[in-house]
Amino acid sequence: MVSMPARPAPAAFAPKQQPFASERNGQVSVVLRPMGSPLALGFGALLAGTVMATSLQLEWVPATDGRVVGLVLIAFVAPLQLVASIISFLSRDGTAGTAMGILAGTWLATGLILFQSQPGATSEALGVFLITAGILMLVPALGAFTSKVVPGLVFVTAACRFAVTGVYERVGTDGWKTAAGIVGLVLAALALYAAVAAMLEDARKAPLLPFGRHGRGLDALEGPTRAQTGDVHHEPGVRQQL
């Protein structure tokens, strides 16, 4: 008698696969997916955005180039910061995701208004929006200071940059315009440092330039795996409610 090989079970009766979680003996295992850090990308885009805006405010370029600056903010800065925001949320860093998302939306709105405005014109409505965006940036800044000092400083300076620019859009005086450009230069320096530090840290998997990590931010690089995953069942995407 010739034995026939067992036929595979029909696909309809095959056991269902759980790609992200499996349950055994009443316990749920959550599978985490490694991702590259988006911080260098986000800070680099912020550097480009604030330099372009500063070039108008300090008159490095003529006012007639306002449409060009607006296009750069729309086509380059906003998309890159949106990507950084999405990857930050997927990487379980809601603070960075919130900050990059606010920055992406602010630069996009500013770029669209610059693109359709007359050269050198100001807008009181844009001023109100930028002041509001500056206040909103303080929210992720507070969260960042609990674990990473350098990103917190960048977000606070970005908040000041938006707020001062908003005041200029409201009052339209040269003093506020110059002040917005100067704050923009400070933000550019901080964003450049943060981008370089984040890129080197991600490449070496260890800090090279001071990034101000402490608490859970330091544990993210130097702590044991369990310190990063012990409370993952309480995080959005795993728990049932936000």
C-alpha positions, 0 to 999 in steps of 0.5 A: 500500500502506497501512503499518500502525502497529507493534503494541506488544509483549505485556505478557508480553514487555515488558522488566522494570522495575527500580524501585530498581536498574538494571545497565549494563556490569556496574555497578549504579545505586541510586535513592534516594528523598527523605524528610522528616526524622523527627527533629522528630517523634521529639523532640517525642513524647519531650518529651510523654512525659517531661513526662507522666511527670514530672507524676506523679513531681513530683506536678503531677497526682494519682496517680489520673491515672496511667491517663490518663498511661498512655493518653497514652503508649500513644496519642500518644507510642509511635506517633509515635516508632514512625513516626519510627523507621521513617522513620529506617531508611528514610532510612538513619539506623540510629542515629536509627531504633534510638533512636526504636524503643527509646523507642517500645517503652519508652513503650508498655510503661510506659504499659500498666503505668501503665494497669493499675496501682493509683494510686501503685503501683511495680513491681520488674519495671518497674524492671528493664525501665527500667534495661535500657532505659536501658542500651540507649539508650546504644548509639544515643547512642554512635552519635549522638555520632560525627556529631550532638552534640545528639541524642547528649545527648538519648539519654544523658539519656533513658538516665539518665531511664529508669535513675533511674526504674527505681531508683525503681520498685525501691526506692520511695523519694521521693528517687529519685522526685523525682530521676527527675522532675528528670532528666525536666525536663532531658530535656524541655528538651533534647528541646524544643531538639532538636525546634525545631532539627531542624524549623528545619533541615529547613525551611531545608535548612540549620542555624539553631540549633546541632545539633552536626553534625560529620564525616559529620553535617556532610557530610549538609547541606554535603557534595557528593552523592558524599560521601553516596552513594559507599559506598551499595552497602555499606549494608543493603538494597543489600548481600546480608547485614546 
